[in-house]
Structure formats: structure tokens, C-alpha cells
Amino acid sequence: MYRSVLIAVAASVAVSPLVWAQTQGPGQNAGQRKVAQACATDRKTYCSDAKPGGGRIAACLHEHADKLSADCHAALDAAGAARTPSR
């Protein structure tokens, strides 16, 4: 029993940095990093089950848009404006 618990803890410690790297990696632009920082609490509160990739976290945040913090909304709005081409 002790050995299986130890293996599970070791596996979770080894995987955690990989998950963090996927959500905070060097491939992100400045806007994405700002959104990740501003929405971190909202993500943990409303989207802790959403796995990174495939737009799942963004979809989850969108589903809970009426509950998101003002900082998260502002970061999402700024990131959206940065993606919108000027006319």
C-alpha cells in the first residue's frame, strides 16, 4: 500500500511541471500570458476539470463568462482586441 501511494505521488510530481509547461510555455505570446495570469483564479474555480489543449479552457471560461472576475474579463477583452484586424 505504501509503495503504491509513493508511486502515485511521484508520478503526480513528475507530471505537474509538464501540465504547467503546456499552459504557461514559451510558445505563448504576451497576451496569452496576461490572460493566463489574470484568469488563473477563475480557471481554478470554474474550469479545474478542463484539460489544456483544443480550446477546452477557453470554452470553459466562455461558459462561465457571467461569473469571471473583472481582471479576467479585461485580459480576455484585450487579447480579443489584439487579434481583431484593424479596418
C-alpha positions, 0 to 999 in steps of 0.5 A: 500500500505504501509503495503504491501511494509513493508511486502515485505521488511521484508520478503526480510530481513528475507530471505537474511541471509538464501540465504547467509547461503546456499552459504557461510555455514559451510558445505563448505570446504576451497576451496569452500570458496576461490572460493566463495570469489574470484568469488563473483564479477563475480557471481554478474555480470554474474550469479545474476539470478542463484539460489544456489543449483544443480550446477546452479552457477557453470554452470553459471560461466562455461558459462561465463568462457571467461569473469571471472576475473583472481582471479576467474579463479585461485580459480576455477583452484585450487579447480579443482586441489584439487579434481583431484586424484593424479596418 
